[in-house]
Amino acid sequence: MKKIGLLGRIIIAIALAAALGTFMPVFIVRLFATFNSIFGQFIGFAVPLIIIAFIAPGIAELGKGAGRLLGISTLLAYISTIVAGFLAYFAASTFLPRFFEGTNEKVAEPGEGLVTAFFDFGIEPLMGVMTALVFAFVIGIGMAAIKGDVMQRGFNELKEIVEKIISVVIIPLLPIHIFGIFLNMTYAGEVARILSIFAVVFVLIILLHWLMLSAQYTVAGVMTKRNPLLLLKTMLPAYFTAIGTQSSAAAIPVTLQQAKEAGASDKVAGFTVPLFATIHLSGSMITLVTCSIGVLMMNDLPITLGVYTQFIFMLAVTMIAAPGVPGGAVMAALGVLGSILGFDETILALMMALYLAQDSFGTATNVTGDGALTLIVDRIAKKA
């Protein structure tokens, strides 16, 4: 029998919670609320480790690249990811309020309908999110500057440990966590409204993904003097591979092959495709920004361009070297969601559920966009 994937387990968890929450004894709901409290605190503990383990070695690796071509590729990937963030911000803040009219009652918090945990474990993170970010930048830049291998190997091993924590502990337990959150919300009478909002946000995200891909391939087509639609069609195998694997890293061989077929040179494609798989996250950015705006509106919380400008620029950095496991980008983003947008454990759980419900489509957008950026870099390299 084929193993049920993460998305399938999350859908089953939400469906079971919605079906059972109304009839479940309060003792059981509180039991899951206790698990959610402990698990949520453990994720909070892991966030600084995730930031340090992903960003520090990622910056060090970038610093050891091929000079001018690395600089062009990195800048292009960062600009694309930032543009995707602002596209999502303006689209979501414009269109979502029309669907949220009359539904923006704040999601219940403990004491307002949700059942509280039996006890609080009190797991504290080793350091704050901003401290972890600064530490990661300093160490990453320092490792690149001294060109040493000892610390690089140490941080690469730390990254492997954190990836194991995510893939072996956090990801397998996440459906149970989401089940507990939705069980509690069903018990509090909130879940029907939340699921209806999920559907609207999901549709908007997919539309924005394809709008971003259209823009990327239009630019690539103009620069290479090729038909953008034919270029996009050539990259579709990479898109569907990423949907199946939910991993940019796993899709690299197909992305590389299709980028060459689209006209990129072997030298440029061999350098940029693996690089973009790590640093170009336009699809994930669209998903996270749109989901976060949906969650803020769901909780009747303010949404301002100033806050989101800071959020988008920081998010584009924190997602660097997000692991090749489902949900890697949202795990790397948890710290920024908490520190800049002020999300608590309940809202972070909603964010994870929203993000993971379409993680494969965001990854597919990242991967397919890598092909367009590779063609652009190749054209720039040929002109130089």
C-alpha positions in Angstrom: 0.0 0.0 0.0 1.3 3.4 -0.9 2.4 5.5 2.1 0.2 8.6 2.7 2.2 11.8 2.2 2.4 14.8 4.5 -0.3 16.7 2.6 -2.6 13.7 2.9 -2.0 13.3 6.6 -2.7 17.0 7.2 -6.0 16.8 5.2 -7.0 13.7 7.2 -6.0 15.5 10.5 -8.1 18.6 9.7 -11.1 16.5 8.5 -11.1 14.3 11.6 -10.8 17.3 13.9 -13.7 19.0 12.1 -15.8 15.8 12.4 -14.9 14.9 16.0 -14.4 18.2 17.7 -18.1 18.9 18.5 -18.5 15.5 20.2 -15.1 15.1 21.9 -15.0 15.1 25.7 -13.3 18.2 27.1 -10.7 16.0 28.8 -9.5 14.7 25.4 -9.5 18.2 23.9 -7.4 19.4 26.8 -5.0 16.4 26.4 -4.3 17.5 22.8 -4.1 21.1 23.9 -1.3 20.0 26.3 0.5 18.2 23.5 0.1 21.3 21.3 1.6 23.5 24.1 4.6 21.3 24.5 5.1 20.8 20.8 4.7 24.5 20.1 7.3 25.3 22.7 9.7 22.8 21.2 9.3 24.4 17.8 10.0 27.8 19.4 13.1 26.2 20.9 14.2 24.9 17.5 13.7 28.2 15.6 17.0 29.9 16.6 18.8 26.6 15.8 17.1 26.4 12.4 18.1 30.0 11.6 21.7 29.5 12.6 22.0 26.1 10.9 20.5 27.2 7.6 21.8 30.8 7.2 25.4 30.6 8.5 26.6 27.8 6.3 24.5 29.1 3.4 26.2 32.5 3.5 29.6 30.9 3.8 28.9 28.7 0.8 27.8 31.7 -1.3 31.0 33.5 -0.3 33.1 30.7 -1.9 31.4 31.0 -5.3 32.5 32.1 -8.8 32.8 35.9 -8.3 30.8 38.0 -10.8 28.5 35.2 -11.9 27.7 34.4 -8.3 26.9 38.0 -7.5 24.6 38.4 -10.6 22.8 35.1 -9.8 22.3 35.9 -6.1 21.1 39.5 -6.7 18.7 38.2 -9.4 17.3 35.5 -7.1 16.9 37.9 -4.2 15.1 40.5 -6.4 12.8 37.9 -7.8 11.9 36.7 -4.3 11.3 40.3 -3.1 9.1 41.1 -6.1 7.1 38.0 -5.4 6.6 39.1 -1.8 5.3 42.5 -2.8 3.1 41.1 -5.5 1.6 38.8 -2.9 1.2 41.7 -0.4 -0.7 44.0 -2.7 -2.8 41.2 -4.2 -3.8 39.7 -0.8 -4.4 43.0 0.9 -6.5 44.1 -2.0 -8.6 41.0 -2.7 -8.9 39.1 0.5 -10.8 41.7 2.5 -13.7 41.4 0.0 -14.0 37.7 1.0 -13.5 38.4 4.7 -16.3 40.9 5.2 -18.4 39.8 8.1 -15.9 36.9 9.0 -13.1 38.8 10.7 -13.9 37.9 14.2 -10.8 37.1 16.0 -9.9 33.5 16.4 -10.5 32.4 20.0 -7.6 32.4 22.4 -7.3 30.7 25.8 -10.1 32.1 28.0 -12.2 33.0 24.9 -13.4 29.6 23.9 -10.4 27.5 23.3 -9.5 24.8 25.9 -6.2 25.4 27.8 -3.5 22.8 28.5 -3.2 20.9 31.7 0.2 22.4 32.4 2.9 24.5 30.8 6.3 22.9 30.2 8.1 26.2 29.9 10.6 25.3 27.2 12.6 28.5 26.4 14.7 29.1 23.2 18.5 29.5 23.6 18.3 33.0 22.2 15.9 35.4 20.5 15.2 35.4 16.8 17.0 38.6 16.0 20.0 37.5 18.1 20.1 34.2 16.1 19.9 36.1 12.8 22.7 38.5 13.7 24.8 35.6 15.0 24.2 33.6 11.7 25.2 36.6 9.6 28.4 37.3 11.6 29.5 33.6 11.6 28.5 33.1 7.9 30.3 36.2 6.7 33.3 35.3 8.9 33.6 31.8 7.6 33.5 33.1 4.0 36.2 35.7 4.8 38.7 33.4 6.5 38.0 30.6 4.0 38.5 28.0 6.7 37.0 24.5 6.6 36.8 23.5 10.3 33.9 25.7 11.3 32.3 25.2 7.9 32.2 21.4 8.5 30.9 22.0 12.0 28.0 24.2 10.9 27.3 21.8 8.0 27.0 19.0 10.6 24.8 21.2 12.7 22.6 21.8 9.6 22.3 18.0 9.2 21.3 17.6 12.8 18.6 20.3 12.5 17.3 18.8 9.2 17.0 15.5 11.1 15.0 17.2 13.9 12.7 18.6 11.3 12.3 15.5 9.2 12.3 12.9 12.0 10.5 14.8 14.8 8.7 18.0 13.7 7.3 16.9 10.3 5.9 13.5 11.5 4.3 15.1 14.6 3.0 18.1 12.7 -0.3 16.4 11.6 -1.0 15.5 15.3 -0.3 19.2 16.2 -2.6 20.4 13.5 -5.3 17.9 14.5 -5.1 19.2 18.1 -5.3 22.8 17.0 -8.4 22.2 14.7 -10.0 19.9 17.3 -9.8 22.8 19.8 -11.1 25.2 17.3 -14.0 22.9 16.3 -14.8 22.6 20.0 -14.8 26.4 20.2 -17.1 26.7 17.1 -14.4 28.3 14.9 -13.4 25.7 12.4 -16.1 26.2 9.7 -15.2 29.8 9.2 -11.5 29.1 9.1 -11.8 26.3 6.5 -13.8 28.6 4.2 -11.1 31.2 4.4 -8.4 28.5 3.7 -10.1 27.8 0.4 -10.1 31.4 -0.7 -6.4 31.9 0.3 -5.4 28.7 -1.5 -7.0 29.7 -4.8 -5.4 33.2 -4.6 -1.9 31.6 -4.0 -2.1 29.4 -7.1 -3.2 32.3 -9.3 -0.3 34.4 -8.0 2.2 31.6 -8.6 1.2 31.5 -12.2 1.2 35.2 -12.5 4.8 35.3 -11.1 5.9 32.6 -13.5 4.3 34.4 -16.4 6.3 37.6 -15.5 9.6 35.7 -15.1 9.3 33.9 -18.4 8.2 37.1 -20.2 11.4 38.8 -19.0 13.4 35.7 -20.0 11.7 35.5 -23.4 12.3 39.2 -24.1 16.0 38.9 -23.2 16.6 35.7 -25.1 14.3 36.6 -28.0 12.3 33.4 -27.5 8.6 32.6 -27.1 7.9 32.8 -23.3 5.1 30.3 -23.6 7.4 27.8 -25.3 10.0 28.3 -22.6 7.5 27.8 -19.9 6.2 24.7 -21.6 9.7 23.3 -21.8 10.1 23.7 -18.0 6.8 22.0 -17.1 8.5 18.6 -16.4 10.4 20.4 -13.6 7.2 21.9 -12.3 5.5 18.5 -12.0 8.6 16.8 -10.6 8.6 19.4 -7.8 4.9 18.9 -7.1 5.6 15.2 -6.6 8.8 15.5 -4.6 8.0 18.8 -2.6 11.7 19.4 -2.8 13.7 21.9 -4.9 16.9 19.8 -4.3 15.2 16.6 -5.5 14.1 18.4 -8.7 17.6 19.7 -9.6 18.4 17.0 -12.2 15.1 17.6 -14.1 15.4 21.4 -13.7 19.0 21.3 -15.1 18.0 19.1 -18.0 15.0 21.3 -19.0 17.0 24.6 -18.6 19.5 23.3 -21.1 16.8 22.2 -23.4 15.3 25.7 -23.2 18.6 27.1 -24.4 20.8 27.8 -21.4 24.5 26.8 -21.7 25.9 23.8 -19.8 28.3 26.0 -17.9 25.8 28.5 -16.7 23.0 26.0 -16.0 25.3 23.7 -14.1 26.2 26.6 -11.8 22.9 28.5 -11.4 20.4 25.7 -11.1 21.8 24.2 -7.9 22.4 27.7 -6.5 18.8 28.9 -7.3 17.4 25.7 -5.7 18.8 27.1 -2.5 18.3 30.9 -2.7 15.4 31.5 -5.1 12.1 31.1 -3.3 9.5 33.3 -5.1 6.8 30.6 -4.8 7.4 30.1 -1.1 7.5 33.8 -0.6 4.1 34.3 -2.3 2.6 31.5 -0.2 4.0 32.8 3.2 3.0 36.4 2.6 -0.5 35.5 1.3 -1.1 33.0 4.1 0.2 35.4 6.8 -2.2 38.2 5.5 -5.0 35.7 5.5 -4.3 34.7 9.1 -3.9 38.4 10.2 -7.3 39.2 8.7 -8.8 36.1 10.2 -7.7 37.4 13.6 -8.7 41.1 12.9 -5.1 42.2 13.3 -3.6 45.2 11.5 -1.7 44.9 8.1 0.7 47.7 7.1 3.1 48.1 4.3 5.9 49.2 6.6 5.7 46.0 8.7 5.4 43.9 5.6 8.4 45.6 3.9 10.5 44.6 6.8 9.0 41.1 6.9 9.5 40.5 3.1 13.2 41.6 3.1 14.0 39.5 6.2 12.0 36.5 5.0 14.0 36.4 1.7 17.1 36.0 3.8 15.8 33.6 6.5 14.6 31.1 3.8 18.2 30.8 2.4 19.2 27.1 2.4 15.8 26.0 3.7 16.1 22.2 3.9 15.0 19.9 1.1 12.1 18.5 3.2 8.4 19.4 2.9 7.7 22.5 5.0 11.4 23.6 5.1 10.6 27.2 4.1 7.8 27.7 6.7 10.0 26.2 9.4 12.8 28.6 8.6 10.2 31.5 8.6 8.7 30.8 12.0 11.1 33.1 13.8 10.3 36.1 11.5 6.6 35.4 11.7 6.8 35.6 15.4 9.2 38.5 15.8 7.9 40.8 13.1 4.2 39.9 12.8 3.8 38.8 16.4 2.3 35.4 15.7 1.7 33.2 18.8 1.7 29.4 18.9 -2.0 29.1 17.8 -1.5 31.4 14.8 1.8 29.8 13.8 0.0 26.4 13.7 -2.6 27.9 11.4 0.2 29.3 9.2 1.9 25.9 9.0 -1.4 24.2 8.1 -2.1 26.8 5.4 1.4 26.6 4.0 1.8 22.8 4.0 -1.6 22.4 2.3 0.0 23.8 -0.9 3.7 23.4 -0.2 4.2 21.3 -3.4 2.8 24.1 -5.6 5.1 26.7 -4.0 8.1 24.4 -4.5 7.1 23.9 -8.1 6.9 27.6 -8.6 10.4 28.0 -7.1 11.8 25.3 -9.4 10.2 26.5 -12.6 11.2 30.1 -11.9 14.8 28.8 -11.6 14.7 28.0 -15.3 13.7 31.6 -16.2 16.4 33.1 -14.0 19.0 30.7 -15.5 18.2 31.8 -19.0 18.5 35.5 -17.9 21.9 34.9 -16.3 23.0 33.0 -19.3 22.1 35.9 -21.6 23.9 38.4 -19.3 27.0 36.1 -19.2 27.1 35.9 -23.0 26.8 39.7 -23.3 29.7 40.3 -20.9 
